[in-house]
Amino acid sequence: MAPMTHLAHSHAKESEIPGTVDLRAVEGDDTAYGQALFPVPAEDPNDPLQWPKWKKHMILIVCSLYSFLSNSALLGPAVYIEIWAESFKISPVTASGLISYPNIVYGLGTLVTVPLYLKFGRRPIMLLSLVVYLAGLIGCACSTSYGGLMASRLVHTFASGVCEALPVQLVNDIFFLHERGSKLGYYTVCLCVGSTGPLYAGYMLAGGYGWRLYFYVEIAFAGLLLLLAFLFVEETAYKRKTPDGPSPPNPDGEKRVFGQQEIGKGGEDAQHIEVETLVPPRRTFLQTLKPWSAIDPDEQLFMTAIRSFSYFFIPAVLWVITTYGLYIGLGALVFNYTFPTLIVSPPYNWAPTNSGLIAVGNIIGYGLAIPLVWTSDRLAAHLTRRNNGIREAEMRLGVLIPACFLAPAGLILYGFTAQQKLSWVGYFAGVALCDWGSYFFFTFTLAYAVDSYNANTSEMLIAMCVGKQLVSFGLGQDLLAWVAQSGYVTIISGVFTGVLLVNNLFLFVFMGYGKRIRTFYAGTFLARWHRKTVRQVMTH
């Protein structure tokens, strides 16, 4: 018989407390940073954890680009509010609804799209969402009325909102625990850079082009992305067998016998023996192109959406919601709303076509943070080795300490620059500091929550997406009125900075008491309810 292709395997296992994982390796285990791989891959080349690196990275690139495009399509047209008001004979306040209402739909859409991809598969729902996204953009480019443009905006943001959750889900599906921090970092940078959309839209106006061109450019890139997704984004849903349960059904109809068997009492006394393994063949490239996937008969669409609201009671999830809501509200709303007004007024007197240049501050902040995206995974690996191979979810959080204080410092600088009419450099430095910190908090609070509660990740992502959009919407709804009444220093350097600092300081609460919180919740009704409805099996 021909020798089998080597498949990664491991004896890592999660404890009864979610987020605590035994990564001690035994002889024959594949390891990373000297620790056993987790989640434990199945002895099956069709398990996404067993796919080659180029395949995984291509999926990550495609879904990350989708996040960039969808966010730029959502926020970029903000520079057209005055033009739309004049063209459609409406007030600027009414025209601003073409940004604010799609922003709400962008998050609420996950209540529908996430249960759909759990039921029908990641691949078909991603492809369908791209098709609808593309149709909505075409509708925007062809709209001749406010109502038609609003309807088209709601369609493309509703469809593309799935990429708020799907990239995180795919990272969870195809990458190991020791890789997730850096991989989520690459996704979040695309998510963040999407907020620079107004810069490109503004320069299209400066070049003498109308607002429709922006949507035509988005259409071209969306079409290319649809082609890439069709070719490279294979279905990543995969049910591994539980330690005591039966093997999952093989869609190719072949018998599978898994290659590790444990005997003894368990723990350190356990012995592992090798058994003969019959492995199904890897699906061919043509088989991976099927636009449909197997329907999960156990998935309940309505209950998945309802169950997601239970995550609002989980402290780590609430922390992600407030973190994203605050930083999105500050970066995408506060800076974008105030800078164009400030910079065209004395003493700066910049041309309106340059008002989108605040995105340069975004680029500087994120650009300085990206080279450090590996730090969280490395710190967690180092602390795991010091802890005799036992990994705790909180071990990655230490890298957030500098960002905890630099982001609020950026807000203080921005607010005083606006109030005292200081050098324009203060605006860019303030935004860069805030965005440098936001990148760390976006990436690693999310990674922490996924590490802590990795059973029903998709339901947790629904709660995060809905919650953060509501927080950011509330933060920016009356921003200009607050500033006009109380001033930039009071609102931005005072109130907003204080709220952000309090949110950031919860870092030390989770670093010191995170495991106790996880232990407490492991014995609650919520934990028992979630265990009964597990949708993702992380080990075998």
N, C-alpha and C positions, 0 to 999 in steps of 0.2 A: 504494500500500500504506500502511496506517495506520502512524504512527510507533510504534516499539517503546517500551515502558516502560523507563525508565532502570534498569539493573542495575549494582550495584557491581562493579568489577573492579580488579585489582591485578597487579603483577609481583613481589610479594614472594616470597622463596624461602628454604627452609631449607638450610643448608650440610650438608656430610657429617657434621658433628658435631651430633648432636641437641641442641636448645636454643639454637643460634646461628642467627639469622635475619637475612637481608638485607632491611631494610625501606625501602631507598632507592626513592623514587617516581620514575617517569618521567612524561612528559607524558600527561595523560588519566587517570592513576590516581586512584581515590578514596583519600582519606587520613584519618587521625586523628592528632592531635598532629603533623601534618606528615610522617607516615610512612605507607607503603603498608600496605594491609590484609592481615592474615594470620590464619588460613588464606585462601588465594586462593579466592574464591567462583566457582562455575560460572555460566555465562551461562544460568541456568535459575531461574525464579521459585519452583520447588519445592525448590531448595537451601535448607536451613534458615538459612544465612547471609544469604539474600536476603529473609527474611520481615520484615514490619513490626515495629517495636519493641514495639507493644502485644502482639503475638502472642508474641514472645520473653519479655516480662516476665510475661505470664499463665502461661506454662509454668513459669517460674522460681518464681512465687508458689505454684502448685499443688504442685510437687515439694518446695519448702521447707516448706510447711505439712504435707505428709506426713511430713517428717523431724521436725517439732515434735510432731505427734500420736503418731507411733510411739515416740519417746523418752519422751514423757510417759506413754504407756501402759505402757512398760517399767519406768520408775523410780517413777512416782507411787504405785503400790500398796505401796511400801516401808513406809508408815506403818501398814499393816494387818497386819504380821507378827504382833504380839501377839494381835490379834483372830482371825486365822486359826488360830493355835496353840490358842486356847481353843475356837473353833468346831469344829475338826476333831480335837480331842483329840491334838495332836501337840506336840512341843517347839518352842520358838522357832527353834532351829537348823535343824530340819527345815522349818519354815515359811519360813525365809529362802531356802530353795532355790527358792521361787516367784519370787524376784528374780534370784538368781545363775545358775541354769541357763538361764532365758530370755535372760539377758545374753550367755551363751556362744553360744546358738543364733542370736541376733541378728546376730553377726558371721559365724559359720560358714555361715549360710544363703546368703551371697553365692557360695559355691562352686557352688551350684545355680542361683540366680536370675540371676546375671550371664551365664553361658554361655547361659541360656535367652533373655535379651533380645538377645544378639548373634545368636542363631540365628533367632528368631521375631519380633524387633522390639521396640523400646522400648515402644511404645504397648500392644500386647496383654499384655505381661508386667506393665506397671504396672497396667493395669485388673484383670488376674487377681489380682495381689498385693493390691490393695485389696479385692476381693471376699473373698478368703481371710482377710485381716486383719479384715474386718467380721464374718465368720463366727466367727473365733476370739474376738473381743470378745463376741459374743452368747453363745458357749459359756461364757465367764468369768462373765458376768452371771447365767447360769442354773445354774452349777455348784453342787452340793450336797455334794461330797466333795473331799478333797485331790487324789486322783488325777484327777478330772474337771477341776478347776481347773488343775492342772499341765499336763494335755494341751492344754487350751484356751490357756493362756499360751504354750506352746511353738509352737502353730499360729500365733497372731497375731504373735509375734515372728519366727518363721521367715519368714513372708510379708512382713512390713514391713521386714525387714532389707535388702531390695533398695534402700530409700531411703538407705542408707548409701553406695551407689555410684551409683545412677541420677541424682541431682541433679548430681553432678560430671560424669557422662557427658553429660547434657543441656546443661550449660553449655559443655562442650567442643564439642558438636555445633552450637550455635546462636549462640555469641558469638565475636567476634574476640579475638585475643591481647591487644589493648590494653584489653579490657573484663573479662577473666577475674578479675582480682584482686578488683574490687569486687563482681562477681556472685557469686563464691564466698563473699564476705563476707556477703551477704544469706542465703545458704543456711546458713552455719555459725552465724549468730546464731540461726536457728530450731532448729538442732541443739542448740545450747548451752542455749537457753531451755527446751527440752524437759526439762531436768534440774530445772526448777522444779515438775514434776508433784506432788511430795510436798506442796507448799504448798497446792495446790487440794484435794488429797485430805484433808489435815488439816483444812481449814476445812469440808469437807463433814461430817466427823466432829463437829466443834465445833457444827455446826448441828443435830445430832441425827440425821443420816442414816446409813444403813448403807453398807458397803463396795461394795455392788452399784451404787449410784448413780454412782460414778465411772466404771464401765464403761458404764453407760447413756449418760452424757454423751459418752464417747469414741465410742460407737456412732453417736450423732446427728451428730457432726462428721465421722466417717468416711463416713457415708452422703452428706453434703453434698459432701465432697471427691471421692468417687467420681463424683458427677454433674458436678462441675467438670472433673475429669480427662477424662471422656467427651466433654465439649463442647469443651475447649480444648487438650488435650495431643495434638497431631498427631504422627505418626511422624517422628522426627528422624534416623533412620539414612539416610545418603546417601553413595553412593560416587562421589567425583569421579574423573575420569580422571587417570592419572599423566602426567608430562610427556611420556613417550615411548610411553605405552600408548594403547589404544583408548578411545573414549568409553564410559561405563557404559551398560548397557542402559536404555532408556526404558520404564518400566512402562506408559505410555499409548500405546506403539506408534508414536510419532512420531519422525521423523528429527531429530537435533540436530547442528548444526555450531557449534563454539565460536568465540568472536569474536576471539581473539588468536593471532597466529602470530609466532614469533621466527625471524629469519634472521641469518646471520652466525656468528661463532665463539663467541658467548656472552660473558658478563661485560659490561664497559662498552662493548665494541665491538658488542654485539648491537643489532639494529634490530627494532622491533616494528611490524607492519603490521596494519591492521584488515581483517577479511574479513567478508563478509555472514554474518549469524547468523540461523538459524531457531530460534526459541525455543518450546518447548511451552507450552501455556496453564497457568496456575496451577490447581491442583486446586480444585474447588468445595468449599464448606463441607460439603455432604452427603457428598462423597467422602472428606473428612478424618475423618468420623465412623465409618468402617469400623473395627470392633474388631479386625481382623486386619491383618497386614502381609505383605509378601513374605518368604518363607523364604530365608535365605542358604545356598545349597548348599555354599559353601566353608567354612562355620563348623563346627568339630568340637567338640562339647560337652565330651567327656572331655578332649581335649588342651588346650582352653582353660583348664580347671581345673588341669590338671597344669602347664601352662606358667606359670601365675600364680606358682607357688612359686619360679620362677627370679628373680623380682623381690626376693626376700629377700637377694640378693647385690648389689643396687644400693644404694650408700650413701645417696643422696637418699631412696629409698623407705624404707629402714630408719630414717632420721631422722624421717620422717612417722609411722611406726609407733610409735616410742618417744615421740614428742611427744604423739600422741593418747592412747596408752596411759597415759602418766604424768599428763597433765592430766585425762583422764576418771577415772582412779583417784583423783586428789586431789580433784577437784571433785564428782564424783557419788558417791564412796564415802567418802573420808576425812572430808569435811565433813558429809555426810549421816549417817554412822555415829556420829560423835563429838558433834556439836552437840546432838542431842536428849537425850543423857545428861548433858552438861555443864550445859545451861541450866535443867533442872528440879531441879538439885541446888543446895545452898547454895554461894555466897551469893546466887544469882540467884533460885531458887525460882519460875521461870516455870511457868505451867500447861502440861501436856503438849500441849494443843491449839495452843499457840503455838510448838511445837518446829520446825515447818516454816518459820518465819520466816527461817531462814538463807538462803532463796531470795532475800530482799531484797538480800543481799550480791551474789548472782549477777546480779540485775537491774541493780544499780548499776554493777558492773564492766563488764558487757556494754554497758550503756547509754552509758557514757563512751567505749567503744571504737568503737561503731558509726559515729559521725560522722567517724571517721578512716579508714574503709574504703577511701576513694579514694586514699590516700597511696601505696600500693604501685604502682598503675598509673601515677600521675603521676611518681613517682621513676624508674621504669623508662623512661618516655618521655623524661624529661629526660636521663638518662644515655645513652640511645640516640642522641639528637641530638648529644651531645658526642662520641659514638663514630662519627660520620659515617654514621649510619643503620644500624649493625650492632647488633642486639639480642642480649644475652646473658641467659640465664635468671637468673643471679645478680643482675641489676640491680635486682630488686624487694626484695631481702633487707635492705637498709639500714634499712628502717622497723622491723625487729624489735629493733634495739639497745636502746631503752628497755625494751621488754617482757622482754628477756633477763634483766634484773636486778630489775625490779619484781615479777615473779611469785614468785621465791624470797624476796624481802623480805616478801611477804604470808604465805608459809608460816612464816617465822620469827616474825612478829607473832602469827599464830594459835596456834602452839605455845606461846609464852611466856604468852599470855593464858590458855590452858587450864591450864598448869602452875601459874602464880602466882595464878590466880583474879582476874585483872585485870578492868577494866570490860568489860561485854558489847560495847561499841563496838569493842573490839579484834577480836572474832570477825568482825564485819561488815566492818571495814576490811581485815582479812587476806584474807577471801574476795574482796572487791572487787578488791584489788590482784592477787591470783592470777588471777582470772577476766579482768581487763583484759588481762593478759599472755597468758593462754591463748587469748583470741579472736584476737589477732594471730598467734600460733603456729599455731593451727588453720587459719586462712585462708591465710596466706602460705607456710607450708611446703608445704601441699597444692598451691597455685598454682605454686610453684617446681618441684615434682616433675612436675606435668602439663606445664609449659613445657619441662622437660628431656627428657622421654620421652613424646612425644605420639602415637606410632604405635599402640601396643596399650594404650591407656589403660585399658580395662576390665579387662584382666588385672592391671595394676598396682593397680587399685582392689580387686580380690579380695584380693591380698596385704596391702594396707593394712587392710582390714576385719577379716580373720582375725587378723592380727598385733596390732592395737590392742586387740581384745577380750580376747585371751589375756594381754596385758601388764596391762591394767586389772584383770582377774580375779585375776591373781597378786598384784597390789599390795594389793587389798582383802581377800583371802582370810583372812589371819590378823591383820588390822590391830588389832583390839581386844585380842587376846592380846599383841601386841607392845607396845602402849601400856600395858597393865596391868603388864607385866614391866619395862619400861624407862622409861616416862614420856613425856609429850607432847613435852617439849623434845628429848629424845634422838631419838625416832622422827620427829616431824614437823619440828621446827626443825633437827634435825641430819641424820639419814639421808635423809629424803625431800627436804629442801632441797638437800643435796649432790648427790643423783642428778639432781634437776631442773636444777640449775645446770650440771652437766657436760653434760647434754643440750642446754641452751640455748647453751652456749659453742661447740658445734659450728657455730653460726651463722658464726663468724669463720673456721672451717675452710672452709666452703662459699663464703663471700664471697671468700676469698683463693685457694682452690685448686679451686673448683667446676668451672671450665672444664677444668682439667687432668684432673680425675677423669672428666668427660664424654668428653674426648678419649681417655683411656686405655680406657674401656669401649667406645668406638666401634670399637676394633680387636680386641675380644675375641670368643670363641666365642659368648657370650651375645648380643652385638649382631648377629652374622651370623645366628644362629638367629631372632632377632626380626625381622630384615629379611626373611627368607624367609617369615614368617608374618604380615606386616602386614595388619591388619584395617581400619584407618582411614587413608585417604589424605588428607593435610592440604592438598595443593597440586594445581594442575593446570597 
